[in-house]
């Protein structure tokens, strides 16, 4: 840090990123020099006395050796300079760019000599064969072409295409390229530039680009700086997890959350509805759990005709199906429910338009509305709309709230309004639970819906779907007073602290160990950025030594091995203060970046112990968000829904397998086979058990 500047622009490396490539080049050039000396000793008489043009060959040997030797010296100097100082002490490495210019000049000379050597080898191949040195000469020429190719690959990788642009424009350019690669179509242009800009943000990955631009502004860091900073934070966070766990343990039945009377009953419900949330992923889950059947379903004639859009073929098909039948059939197979149990499926999937389904849960006499989590590019854009907007206090029946107390994640707000509008149009819940008579506009329901009168309503979802389910409950709780919400790994920044506290009466959320997304919000990202800069400032090793230690001894490193706040260099602290000044100005200009948002309801933190077992703890939302993101191995995989469902199933092991299964009583599949969700969760459970047994055996 900061990014190195060459030819008037910033590159994707800093002056302390060079030790490894320079050491590699020094090894290669030392080997080439040794080979040339051996060739000279063996062949210089033969080439001079017996070959026409031998003097040209000898001149090539001298010049090539000189070029390699000078390059070796420059690389040694660059290696020495790049190891000087700590990460945030670039002044000690200020000469690096000048020697890089010299090295690039030597590279151009090397290319010329390598081409010349190819010509010399072709002309004097017979002489070199007699002297038994042609193989060594060819190894130098061919090897050097490979090294030159590696040089150019490295230059391409380190070249910052948009390094000359401001941060916001740079990220918009990057994500426009991504959108082009992913074949995301642009909207039609209008005559108003401002409208064009807004439409571009809505129709492509503009929201994601805006998120990246805001988070990565202010700190002149390169990818290796981010990796080093994250590694330092991982060491600190490991210490916090082991020695300072959040919340209080859920140890006895008296700790069970109301209205549950026992922990076993609470864990049973958590395991049960985590499977409903998992089933909402439809065909993607079906293909993951049963690849052979999933691919077969995707390659069926109906699926192919729906995919290619041949409506004429569909009309002629004897087995005519709705274009969404693929996901509908997969959903029923995943959940193990019959057609009579499935009341409604919405497969619309756009920005702020998540798929969801409504079905009956006969075992618990409840109507379940399950919202799918993030799976598509449109869902990613919805996730990235993290800046809060305002809920209508009257719409959620909280007239006493105002201002920031009504904040909600903008993407979740948009998705909630979409589902509310769809529910109001089709009147599914009113017909099933309240016994409302169907109208001409309402969606048709199977005859089994009449049995659901006065049943409970349960909202569930995973990830983005969990956040939408929580926000949706604010609108539905007055009409359906027996409402309950199970949020499986909800996003961290969903509701204002006040709204989050209100939802505790009917909402339960699970947070699996170090799950990245359960802690994700604007303030948390700003805190992560600030903590990373503090870690880089206090690092007492240079980047190369730090990365080597973390690579080969990462799990055993202690904070004192890599950090020393007392000995931070003045240059490092000055750079950190400049960053803090920028950060304060950025928040002042866009205060919504730092608006606090919390995960909904009561949080059950599934803390993983070193031996692989779990110790659930009750955590307050403000505790979770104040601590921020935990950088640990597997913090991304901790979010996967099948892993979470497997952990919850383990915790509910005291209950019967049938009570955890989604399959409704009375459905034919209940007695013969387990659902795909059950099989997938049990597969994760068995893998986890094997890991725990392996750890115990090692101990």
C-alpha positions as CSV (number, residue, x, y, z in Angstrom):
1,X,0.0,0.0,0.0
2,X,-0.6,2.4,-1.7
3,X,-1.0,1.1,-5.2
4,X,2.1,1.5,-7.3
5,X,2.1,4.1,-9.9
6,X,3.7,3.4,-13.3
7,X,3.3,5.2,-16.6
8,X,1.0,7.7,-15.0
9,X,-1.6,5.3,-13.6
10,X,-2.2,3.1,-10.6
11,X,-1.7,-0.7,-10.9
12,X,-3.2,-3.6,-8.9
13,X,-0.1,-4.2,-6.9
14,X,1.9,-2.2,-4.3
15,X,5.7,-1.9,-3.8
16,X,5.7,-4.7,-1.2
17,X,4.1,-7.3,-3.5
18,X,7.4,-8.0,-5.4
19,X,9.4,-10.4,-3.2
20,X,7.9,-13.6,-4.5
21,X,8.0,-12.7,-8.2
22,X,11.5,-11.2,-7.9
23,X,12.8,-14.3,-6.1
24,X,11.3,-16.5,-8.8
25,X,12.9,-14.5,-11.6
26,X,16.3,-14.4,-9.8
27,X,16.2,-18.2,-9.6
28,X,15.4,-18.5,-13.3
29,X,18.1,-16.0,-14.4
30,X,20.7,-17.6,-12.1
31,X,20.0,-20.9,-13.8
32,X,20.2,-19.3,-17.3
33,X,23.6,-17.7,-16.4
34,X,25.0,-21.0,-15.2
35,X,23.8,-22.8,-18.3
36,X,25.4,-20.1,-20.5
37,X,28.7,-20.4,-18.7
38,X,28.6,-24.2,-19.2
39,X,27.8,-23.8,-22.9
40,X,30.6,-21.3,-23.3
41,X,33.1,-23.6,-21.6
42,X,32.1,-26.5,-23.8
43,X,31.5,-24.9,-27.2
44,X,33.5,-21.6,-27.5
45,X,36.4,-23.3,-29.4
46,X,34.2,-25.3,-31.7
47,X,32.1,-22.3,-32.6
48,X,35.0,-20.0,-33.3
49,X,37.2,-22.5,-35.2
50,X,34.9,-24.8,-37.0
51,X,31.7,-22.8,-37.7
52,X,31.0,-19.9,-40.1
53,X,29.2,-17.3,-38.1
54,X,30.5,-18.7,-34.8
55,X,31.6,-15.2,-33.8
56,X,28.0,-14.1,-34.0
57,X,27.0,-16.9,-31.7
58,X,29.7,-16.0,-29.2
59,X,28.5,-12.3,-29.3
60,X,25.0,-13.5,-28.6
61,X,26.3,-15.6,-25.6
62,X,28.1,-12.6,-24.2
63,X,25.2,-10.2,-24.6
64,X,22.6,-12.6,-23.3
65,X,24.7,-13.4,-20.2
66,X,25.2,-9.7,-19.6
67,X,21.5,-9.0,-19.9
68,X,20.6,-11.9,-17.5
69,X,23.3,-10.8,-15.0
70,X,22.1,-7.2,-15.0
71,X,18.5,-8.4,-14.7
72,X,19.6,-10.6,-11.8
73,X,21.1,-7.6,-10.0
74,X,18.1,-5.4,-10.6
75,X,15.8,-8.2,-9.3
76,X,18.0,-8.5,-6.2
77,X,17.7,-4.8,-5.5
78,X,13.9,-4.9,-6.1
79,X,13.6,-7.9,-3.7
80,X,15.6,-5.9,-1.0
81,X,13.6,-2.7,-1.5
82,X,10.2,-4.5,-1.4
83,X,11.0,-6.1,1.9
84,X,11.8,-2.8,3.6
85,X,9.3,-1.3,6.0
86,X,5.9,-2.4,7.1
87,X,2.7,-2.5,5.1
88,X,1.8,1.2,5.6
89,X,5.4,2.5,5.2
90,X,5.6,3.1,1.4
91,X,8.2,5.8,1.8
92,X,10.8,3.2,2.6
93,X,10.1,1.7,-0.8
94,X,9.9,4.9,-2.8
95,X,12.7,3.7,-5.2
96,X,10.8,0.6,-6.4
97,X,9.1,2.3,-9.4
98,X,12.4,3.5,-10.8
99,X,13.9,0.0,-10.7
100,X,10.8,-1.4,-12.2
101,X,11.3,0.9,-15.2
102,X,14.8,-0.5,-15.5
103,X,13.5,-4.0,-15.2
104,X,10.9,-3.4,-17.9
105,X,13.7,-2.0,-20.2
106,X,15.8,-5.1,-19.6
107,X,12.7,-7.2,-20.4
108,X,12.5,-5.5,-23.9
109,X,16.2,-6.2,-24.4
110,X,15.7,-9.8,-23.3
111,X,12.9,-10.2,-25.9
112,X,15.2,-9.0,-28.6
113,X,18.1,-11.3,-27.6
114,X,15.7,-14.3,-27.3
115,X,14.5,-13.7,-30.9
116,X,18.1,-13.3,-32.0
117,X,19.0,-16.5,-30.2
118,X,16.3,-18.3,-32.1
119,X,17.8,-17.2,-35.4
120,X,21.3,-18.1,-34.3
121,X,20.2,-21.6,-33.2
122,X,18.6,-22.2,-36.6
123,X,21.7,-21.2,-38.5
124,X,24.3,-23.0,-36.3
125,X,22.3,-26.1,-35.2
126,X,24.8,-28.5,-36.8
127,X,27.8,-26.9,-34.9
128,X,26.0,-26.9,-31.6
129,X,25.0,-30.6,-32.1
130,X,28.7,-31.5,-32.6
131,X,29.6,-29.6,-29.5
132,X,26.7,-31.3,-27.6
133,X,25.3,-28.0,-26.3
134,X,22.3,-27.5,-28.5
135,X,19.9,-29.0,-25.9
136,X,21.1,-26.5,-23.3
137,X,20.8,-23.5,-25.8
138,X,17.3,-24.6,-26.7
139,X,16.3,-24.9,-23.1
140,X,17.5,-21.3,-22.5
141,X,15.6,-20.0,-25.6
142,X,12.3,-22.0,-25.0
143,X,12.5,-21.4,-21.2
144,X,13.0,-17.7,-21.8
145,X,10.0,-17.5,-24.1
146,X,8.0,-19.1,-21.3
147,X,9.3,-16.6,-18.8
148,X,8.5,-13.7,-21.2
149,X,5.0,-15.0,-21.5
150,X,4.6,-15.2,-17.7
151,X,5.8,-11.6,-17.6
152,X,3.1,-10.5,-19.9
153,X,0.4,-12.5,-18.1
154,X,1.5,-10.9,-14.9
155,X,1.4,-7.4,-16.5
156,X,-2.1,-8.1,-17.8
157,X,-3.3,-9.3,-14.3
158,X,-1.8,-6.3,-12.6
159,X,-2.9,-3.8,-15.1
160,X,-5.8,-1.7,-13.7
161,X,-8.0,-1.0,-16.8
162,X,-9.9,1.8,-15.0
163,X,-7.2,2.9,-12.5
164,X,-7.4,6.4,-13.8
165,X,-11.1,6.8,-13.1
166,X,-12.7,7.8,-9.8
167,X,-13.9,4.9,-7.6
168,X,-17.6,5.2,-8.5
169,X,-17.0,5.3,-12.2
170,X,-14.4,2.5,-12.0
171,X,-16.9,0.1,-10.4
172,X,-19.7,1.0,-12.8
173,X,-17.4,0.2,-15.7
174,X,-16.4,-3.2,-14.1
175,X,-20.0,-4.2,-13.5
176,X,-21.0,-3.1,-16.9
177,X,-18.5,-5.6,-18.3
178,X,-19.8,-8.3,-16.0
179,X,-23.4,-7.5,-17.1
180,X,-22.2,-7.9,-20.7
181,X,-20.5,-11.2,-20.0
182,X,-23.7,-12.5,-18.3
183,X,-25.9,-11.3,-21.2
184,X,-27.9,-8.9,-19.0
185,X,-29.8,-6.8,-21.4
186,X,-29.8,-3.0,-21.1
187,X,-32.9,-0.9,-21.0
188,X,-33.9,1.3,-23.9
189,X,-32.5,4.7,-23.8
190,X,-34.6,7.8,-23.4
191,X,-34.0,11.5,-24.1
192,X,-33.5,12.4,-20.5
193,X,-29.9,11.6,-19.3
194,X,-31.0,11.4,-15.6
195,X,-33.7,8.9,-16.4
196,X,-31.2,6.9,-18.4
197,X,-28.9,6.8,-15.4
198,X,-31.6,5.7,-13.1
199,X,-32.8,3.0,-15.5
200,X,-29.3,1.8,-16.0
201,X,-28.9,1.3,-12.3
202,X,-32.2,-0.5,-12.0
203,X,-31.7,-2.7,-15.1
204,X,-28.1,-3.8,-14.6
205,X,-25.7,-4.4,-11.8
206,X,-25.5,-0.7,-11.0
207,X,-26.7,-1.1,-7.4
208,X,-24.0,-3.6,-6.8
209,X,-21.4,-1.3,-8.4
210,X,-22.6,1.6,-6.2
211,X,-22.2,-0.6,-3.1
212,X,-18.6,-1.6,-4.0
213,X,-17.7,2.0,-4.9
214,X,-18.8,3.3,-1.5
215,X,-17.2,0.6,0.6
216,X,-13.8,0.6,-1.2
217,X,-13.5,4.4,-1.4
218,X,-10.9,6.3,0.6
219,X,-8.4,3.5,1.2
220,X,-5.7,3.2,-1.5
221,X,-5.4,-0.5,-1.1
222,X,-4.7,-3.3,-3.6
223,X,-6.0,-6.9,-3.4
224,X,-2.9,-8.1,-1.5
225,X,-3.5,-5.4,1.1
226,X,-7.1,-6.6,1.6
227,X,-5.9,-10.2,1.9
228,X,-3.3,-9.2,4.5
229,X,-5.8,-7.1,6.4
230,X,-8.4,-9.8,6.4
231,X,-5.8,-12.3,7.7
232,X,-4.9,-10.0,10.6
233,X,-8.6,-9.6,11.4
234,X,-9.1,-13.4,11.3
235,X,-6.5,-13.8,14.0
236,X,-8.2,-11.2,16.2
237,X,-11.7,-12.5,15.5
238,X,-10.6,-16.1,16.4
239,X,-9.5,-14.8,19.8
240,X,-12.8,-13.0,20.3
241,X,-14.9,-16.1,19.3
242,X,-13.0,-18.4,21.7
243,X,-12.7,-16.1,24.6
244,X,-15.6,-13.6,24.3
245,X,-18.7,-15.3,23.1
246,X,-21.8,-13.2,22.6
247,X,-25.1,-13.5,24.5
248,X,-26.1,-16.1,27.0
249,X,-26.2,-19.9,26.6
250,X,-29.5,-21.8,25.9
251,X,-28.8,-24.6,28.4
252,X,-32.1,-25.5,30.1
253,X,-35.8,-25.6,29.2
254,X,-36.3,-22.4,31.2
255,X,-34.2,-20.6,28.5
256,X,-36.6,-21.5,25.8
257,X,-38.1,-18.5,24.0
258,X,-41.8,-17.8,24.5
259,X,-44.2,-19.4,23.7
260,X,-42.1,-22.5,23.6
261,X,-42.0,-24.4,26.9
262,X,-38.9,-26.4,26.2
263,X,-35.7,-26.1,24.1
264,X,-36.5,-29.4,22.4
265,X,-39.9,-28.0,21.1
266,X,-38.1,-24.8,19.9
267,X,-35.4,-26.8,18.1
268,X,-38.0,-29.1,16.5
269,X,-39.8,-26.1,15.0
270,X,-36.5,-24.5,13.9
271,X,-35.4,-27.7,12.1
272,X,-38.9,-28.2,10.6
273,X,-39.3,-24.7,9.1
274,X,-35.7,-24.5,8.0
275,X,-36.6,-27.3,5.6
276,X,-39.6,-25.4,4.3
277,X,-37.2,-22.4,3.7
278,X,-34.9,-24.8,1.9
279,X,-37.6,-26.2,-0.3
280,X,-38.3,-22.7,-1.7
281,X,-35.2,-23.0,-3.8
282,X,-37.1,-25.3,-6.1
283,X,-35.3,-26.8,-9.1
284,X,-31.8,-25.5,-8.0
285,X,-32.2,-27.5,-4.7
286,X,-33.6,-30.5,-6.6
287,X,-30.6,-30.6,-8.9
288,X,-28.2,-30.2,-6.0
289,X,-29.8,-32.9,-3.9
290,X,-30.5,-35.4,-6.8
291,X,-28.3,-34.4,-9.8
292,X,-29.4,-37.2,-12.1
293,X,-33.1,-36.6,-11.7
294,X,-32.6,-32.8,-11.6
295,X,-30.8,-32.8,-15.0
296,X,-33.3,-35.2,-16.4
297,X,-36.1,-32.8,-15.4
298,X,-34.3,-29.8,-16.9
299,X,-33.8,-31.7,-20.2
300,X,-37.4,-32.8,-20.5
301,X,-39.3,-31.8,-23.6
302,X,-41.6,-29.5,-21.6
303,X,-38.6,-27.7,-20.0
304,X,-36.8,-27.3,-23.2
305,X,-39.8,-25.9,-25.0
306,X,-40.4,-23.5,-22.2
307,X,-36.8,-22.4,-22.2
308,X,-36.6,-21.8,-25.9
309,X,-39.9,-19.9,-25.8
310,X,-41.6,-22.0,-28.5
311,X,-45.2,-21.3,-27.5
312,X,-46.5,-22.8,-30.7
313,X,-44.8,-26.1,-29.7
314,X,-46.2,-25.9,-26.2
315,X,-49.7,-25.4,-27.6
316,X,-49.3,-28.5,-29.8
317,X,-47.9,-30.6,-26.9
318,X,-50.4,-33.1,-25.6
319,X,-49.0,-32.8,-22.1
320,X,-49.3,-29.0,-22.1
321,X,-47.7,-27.4,-19.0
322,X,-47.3,-24.0,-17.6
323,X,-43.8,-22.5,-18.1
324,X,-43.3,-22.6,-14.4
325,X,-44.1,-26.3,-14.1
326,X,-40.4,-27.2,-13.8
327,X,-40.0,-25.3,-10.6
328,X,-43.4,-26.3,-9.3
329,X,-42.7,-30.1,-9.8
330,X,-39.3,-29.7,-8.3
331,X,-40.7,-27.9,-5.3
332,X,-43.2,-30.6,-4.6
333,X,-40.5,-33.3,-4.9
334,X,-38.2,-31.3,-2.6
335,X,-41.0,-30.8,0.0
336,X,-42.6,-34.2,-0.4
337,X,-46.1,-32.7,-0.6
338,X,-48.9,-33.5,-2.9
339,X,-50.6,-31.1,-5.3
340,X,-53.5,-30.7,-2.8
341,X,-51.0,-29.4,-0.3
342,X,-49.6,-26.7,-2.6
343,X,-51.9,-23.7,-2.7
344,X,-49.9,-21.1,-4.7
345,X,-46.5,-20.7,-6.4
346,X,-45.1,-17.4,-7.7
347,X,-42.0,-17.9,-9.9
348,X,-41.6,-14.2,-10.9
349,X,-38.0,-13.3,-10.4
350,X,-36.9,-9.8,-11.0
351,X,-35.2,-7.0,-9.0
352,X,-37.3,-6.9,-5.8
353,X,-39.5,-9.8,-7.0
354,X,-38.6,-12.9,-5.1
355,X,-40.2,-16.3,-5.8
356,X,-42.4,-17.8,-3.0
357,X,-45.0,-20.4,-2.4
358,X,-47.9,-21.1,0.0
359,X,-48.7,-24.6,1.2
360,X,-50.3,-26.3,4.1
361,X,-48.4,-28.0,6.9
362,X,-50.8,-30.7,8.1
363,X,-48.5,-31.9,10.9
364,X,-48.6,-28.5,12.7
365,X,-51.9,-27.3,11.3
366,X,-50.4,-24.3,9.7
367,X,-50.4,-22.5,6.4
368,X,-46.7,-21.8,5.4
369,X,-45.6,-19.0,3.2
370,X,-41.9,-19.6,2.2
371,X,-39.9,-17.0,0.4
372,X,-36.8,-18.0,-1.6
373,X,-33.4,-16.6,-0.8
374,X,-30.7,-15.2,-3.1
375,X,-30.2,-17.3,-6.2
376,X,-30.2,-15.1,-9.3
377,X,-28.5,-11.9,-10.5
378,X,-31.7,-10.0,-9.8
379,X,-31.6,-11.2,-6.2
380,X,-28.0,-10.0,-5.9
381,X,-29.1,-6.6,-7.1
382,X,-32.0,-6.6,-4.5
383,X,-29.5,-7.5,-1.8
384,X,-27.2,-4.6,-2.8
385,X,-30.0,-2.0,-2.2
386,X,-28.8,-1.8,1.4
387,X,-29.5,1.9,2.1
388,X,-32.7,2.1,4.1
389,X,-36.1,3.6,3.1
390,X,-39.1,4.5,5.2
391,X,-42.0,2.2,6.0
392,X,-45.5,3.6,6.3
393,X,-46.3,3.6,10.0
394,X,-50.1,3.2,9.4
395,X,-49.5,0.3,7.1
396,X,-47.7,-1.7,9.8
397,X,-50.1,-0.5,12.5
398,X,-47.4,1.4,14.5
399,X,-48.6,5.1,14.4
400,X,-46.2,6.0,17.2
401,X,-43.1,5.3,15.2
402,X,-41.5,8.0,13.0
403,X,-38.3,8.9,11.3
404,X,-35.4,6.4,11.5
405,X,-37.5,4.0,13.6
406,X,-39.3,3.1,10.4
407,X,-36.1,2.3,8.4
408,X,-36.0,-0.9,6.4
409,X,-33.6,-2.3,3.8
410,X,-34.6,-0.9,0.5
411,X,-34.4,-4.2,-1.4
412,X,-36.4,-6.0,1.3
413,X,-38.9,-3.1,1.2
414,X,-39.4,-3.5,-2.5
415,X,-39.7,-7.3,-2.3
416,X,-42.2,-7.1,0.5
417,X,-44.4,-4.7,-1.5
418,X,-44.3,-7.1,-4.4
419,X,-45.5,-10.0,-2.4
420,X,-48.1,-7.9,-0.5
421,X,-49.5,-6.8,-3.9
422,X,-49.6,-10.3,-5.1
423,X,-51.3,-11.6,-2.0
424,X,-53.9,-8.9,-2.1
425,X,-54.6,-9.7,-5.7
426,X,-55.0,-13.5,-5.2
427,X,-56.4,-13.5,-1.6
428,X,-54.8,-16.9,-0.9
429,X,-54.4,-16.4,2.8
430,X,-57.8,-14.9,3.3
431,X,-59.5,-17.8,1.6
432,X,-57.6,-20.5,3.4
433,X,-57.2,-19.1,7.0
434,X,-60.1,-16.6,7.3
435,X,-62.6,-18.6,5.2
436,X,-63.2,-15.7,2.7
437,X,-65.3,-16.6,-0.3
438,X,-63.4,-16.7,-3.6
439,X,-64.1,-13.9,-6.1
440,X,-63.6,-13.7,-9.8
441,X,-60.2,-12.1,-9.3
442,X,-58.8,-14.4,-6.6
443,X,-56.6,-17.4,-7.5
444,X,-58.3,-20.8,-7.6
445,X,-57.5,-23.2,-4.7
446,X,-57.7,-27.0,-4.3
447,X,-60.6,-28.3,-2.3
448,X,-58.2,-29.2,0.6
449,X,-58.0,-25.4,1.4
450,X,-61.3,-25.5,3.2
451,X,-59.7,-27.6,5.9
452,X,-57.3,-24.8,6.9
453,X,-59.8,-22.5,8.4
454,X,-58.4,-20.8,11.6
455,X,-55.0,-22.5,11.2
456,X,-51.8,-20.6,12.1
457,X,-49.9,-18.7,9.6
458,X,-46.1,-19.3,9.5
459,X,-43.7,-17.2,7.4
460,X,-40.2,-18.5,6.7
461,X,-37.3,-18.0,4.3
462,X,-33.6,-18.2,4.1
463,X,-31.2,-15.3,3.5
464,X,-33.0,-12.6,1.5
465,X,-36.2,-14.6,1.9
466,X,-35.9,-14.5,5.7
467,X,-35.6,-10.7,5.6
468,X,-38.6,-10.4,3.4
469,X,-40.6,-12.8,5.6
470,X,-39.8,-10.6,8.7
471,X,-40.8,-7.4,6.9
472,X,-44.0,-9.1,5.5
473,X,-45.0,-10.1,9.0
474,X,-45.2,-6.4,10.1
475,X,-48.1,-6.0,7.5
476,X,-49.9,-9.3,8.2
477,X,-49.8,-9.6,12.0
478,X,-53.0,-7.7,12.7
479,X,-55.0,-9.7,10.2
480,X,-53.5,-13.0,11.3
481,X,-52.8,-12.7,15.0
482,X,-51.5,-16.3,15.3
483,X,-48.7,-15.5,12.9
484,X,-45.2,-16.9,13.5
485,X,-41.9,-16.2,11.6
486,X,-38.9,-18.4,11.4
487,X,-36.0,-16.5,9.7
488,X,-33.1,-18.9,8.7
489,X,-29.9,-16.8,8.4
490,X,-31.5,-13.4,7.7
491,X,-29.4,-10.5,6.4
492,X,-27.9,-8.4,9.1
493,X,-29.3,-5.1,7.9
494,X,-33.1,-5.6,7.6
495,X,-35.0,-3.5,10.1
496,X,-34.4,-0.5,12.3
497,X,-33.5,-1.3,15.9
498,X,-37.0,-0.4,17.0
499,X,-38.7,-2.5,14.4
500,X,-36.4,-5.4,15.1
501,X,-37.3,-5.2,18.8
502,X,-41.0,-5.2,18.0
503,X,-40.8,-8.4,15.9
504,X,-39.4,-10.3,18.9
505,X,-43.0,-11.1,19.9
506,X,-43.4,-13.4,16.9
507,X,-40.1,-13.8,15.1
508,X,-37.2,-16.2,15.6
509,X,-33.9,-15.9,13.7
510,X,-31.0,-18.3,13.5
511,X,-27.4,-17.2,13.0
512,X,-25.0,-20.0,12.1
513,X,-21.6,-19.4,13.7
514,X,-19.7,-16.8,11.7
515,X,-22.2,-16.4,8.8
516,X,-21.0,-13.4,6.8
517,X,-24.5,-12.3,5.6
518,X,-26.2,-12.3,9.0
519,X,-23.9,-9.5,10.0
520,X,-23.9,-7.6,6.7
521,X,-25.1,-4.0,6.8
522,X,-23.8,-0.5,5.9
523,X,-22.4,0.3,9.3
524,X,-20.8,-3.1,9.6
525,X,-19.0,-2.7,6.2
526,X,-17.7,0.7,7.3
527,X,-16.5,-0.9,10.6
528,X,-14.8,-3.7,8.7
529,X,-13.0,-1.2,6.5
530,X,-11.9,0.8,9.5
531,X,-10.8,-2.3,11.4
532,X,-8.8,-3.5,8.4
533,X,-7.0,-0.2,8.2
534,X,-6.2,-0.3,12.0
535,X,-4.8,-3.8,11.6
536,X,-2.6,-2.8,8.7
537,X,-1.4,0.2,10.7
538,X,-0.5,-1.9,13.7
539,X,1.1,-4.8,11.8
540,X,4.7,-5.3,13.0
541,X,5.8,-7.4,10.0
542,X,6.2,-6.7,6.3
543,X,3.6,-8.1,4.0
544,X,5.7,-11.0,2.7
545,X,6.7,-12.2,6.2
546,X,3.1,-11.8,7.4
547,X,1.6,-13.8,4.4
548,X,4.1,-16.6,4.8
549,X,3.3,-16.9,8.5
550,X,-0.4,-16.9,7.9
551,X,0.0,-19.5,5.1
552,X,2.1,-22.0,7.0
553,X,1.2,-21.3,10.7
554,X,-2.1,-19.4,10.5
555,X,-4.2,-21.3,13.0
556,X,-1.5,-21.0,15.7
557,X,-0.7,-17.3,15.4
558,X,-1.5,-15.1,18.3
559,X,-2.3,-11.4,18.2
560,X,1.0,-10.5,19.8
561,X,2.9,-12.3,17.0
562,X,1.6,-10.0,14.2
563,X,0.3,-6.8,15.8
564,X,1.9,-4.2,18.0
565,X,-0.1,-1.0,18.3
566,X,2.6,0.7,20.5
567,X,5.2,0.5,17.8
568,X,3.1,1.7,14.8
569,X,5.2,4.0,12.6
570,X,4.3,7.7,12.2
571,X,3.8,7.3,8.5
572,X,1.3,4.4,9.1
573,X,-0.7,6.5,11.6
574,X,-0.7,9.5,9.3
575,X,-2.2,7.4,6.5
576,X,-4.8,6.0,8.9
577,X,-5.7,9.5,10.0
578,X,-6.1,10.5,6.4
579,X,-8.5,7.6,5.9
580,X,-10.5,8.4,9.0
581,X,-10.9,12.0,7.8
582,X,-12.2,10.7,4.5
583,X,-14.5,8.2,6.1
584,X,-16.1,10.9,8.4
585,X,-16.6,13.2,5.4
586,X,-18.1,10.3,3.4
587,X,-20.6,9.5,6.1
588,X,-21.5,13.1,6.6
589,X,-22.3,13.5,2.9
590,X,-24.2,10.2,2.6
591,X,-25.6,9.5,6.2
592,X,-27.8,6.6,5.0
593,X,-24.6,4.5,4.6
594,X,-24.3,4.4,8.4
595,X,-28.0,4.1,9.3
596,X,-28.2,1.2,11.8
597,X,-30.2,-1.8,10.7
598,X,-30.6,-5.1,12.6
599,X,-31.6,-8.6,11.9
600,X,-35.2,-9.3,12.9
601,X,-36.7,-10.9,16.1
602,X,-35.0,-13.1,18.7
603,X,-31.6,-14.3,17.6
604,X,-30.4,-17.9,18.2
605,X,-26.7,-17.9,17.6
606,X,-25.5,-21.4,16.7
607,X,-21.9,-21.1,18.1
608,X,-19.6,-23.9,16.8
609,X,-17.1,-25.1,19.4
610,X,-13.5,-26.2,18.5
611,X,-14.5,-29.9,18.6
612,X,-17.3,-29.3,16.0
613,X,-20.3,-29.5,18.3
614,X,-22.7,-26.6,18.8
615,X,-23.7,-24.5,21.8
616,X,-26.7,-22.3,20.9
617,X,-26.8,-18.9,22.6
618,X,-29.4,-16.1,22.8
619,X,-27.9,-13.0,21.3
620,X,-29.2,-9.4,21.2
621,X,-29.3,-7.9,17.7
622,X,-27.3,-4.8,18.8
623,X,-24.6,-7.1,20.2
624,X,-24.2,-9.0,17.0
625,X,-24.1,-5.9,14.8
626,X,-21.8,-3.9,17.2
627,X,-19.2,-6.7,17.1
628,X,-19.5,-6.7,13.3
629,X,-18.3,-9.3,10.7
630,X,-16.3,-12.3,11.9
631,X,-13.5,-13.2,9.4
632,X,-13.0,-16.9,9.8
633,X,-12.5,-20.0,7.7
634,X,-15.9,-21.0,6.3
635,X,-17.7,-17.8,7.1
636,X,-19.3,-17.8,3.6
637,X,-20.2,-21.6,3.7
638,X,-21.8,-21.1,7.1
639,X,-24.7,-19.4,5.2
640,X,-25.6,-22.4,3.1
641,X,-29.2,-23.4,3.9
642,X,-28.6,-27.2,4.0
643,X,-25.7,-26.8,6.5
644,X,-28.0,-24.7,8.8
645,X,-30.8,-27.2,8.5
646,X,-28.5,-30.0,9.3
647,X,-27.3,-28.2,12.5
648,X,-30.8,-27.5,13.6
649,X,-31.8,-31.1,12.9
650,X,-28.9,-32.3,15.2
651,X,-30.2,-30.0,17.9
652,X,-33.6,-31.4,17.5
653,X,-32.3,-35.0,17.6
654,X,-34.5,-35.8,20.6
655,X,-37.6,-35.5,18.5
656,X,-38.8,-38.0,16.0
657,X,-37.6,-37.8,12.4
658,X,-41.2,-37.6,11.2
659,X,-41.9,-34.4,13.1
660,X,-38.9,-32.7,11.4
661,X,-39.8,-33.9,7.9
662,X,-41.8,-31.5,5.7
663,X,-43.9,-34.3,4.3
664,X,-47.5,-33.8,5.3
665,X,-49.5,-36.6,7.1
666,X,-51.7,-38.3,4.6
667,X,-49.3,-37.8,1.7
668,X,-48.4,-41.1,0.1
669,X,-44.6,-40.3,0.0
670,X,-44.5,-39.9,3.8
671,X,-44.6,-43.6,4.5
672,X,-42.3,-44.8,1.8
673,X,-39.4,-42.3,1.1
674,X,-37.9,-39.3,2.7
675,X,-38.1,-36.0,0.9
676,X,-35.1,-34.6,-1.1
677,X,-34.7,-32.0,1.6
678,X,-34.5,-34.7,4.2
679,X,-31.9,-36.6,2.2
680,X,-29.8,-33.4,1.6
681,X,-30.0,-32.4,5.3
682,X,-29.1,-35.9,6.5
683,X,-26.2,-36.0,4.1
684,X,-24.8,-32.8,5.7
685,X,-25.5,-34.2,9.2
686,X,-23.5,-37.4,8.5
687,X,-20.6,-35.4,7.0
688,X,-20.5,-33.1,10.1
689,X,-20.6,-36.2,12.4
690,X,-17.6,-37.7,10.6
691,X,-15.7,-34.5,11.0
692,X,-16.4,-34.4,14.7
693,X,-15.4,-38.0,15.2
694,X,-12.2,-37.4,13.3
695,X,-11.4,-34.4,15.4
696,X,-12.0,-36.4,18.6
697,X,-9.7,-39.2,17.3
698,X,-7.0,-36.7,16.6
699,X,-7.3,-35.3,20.1
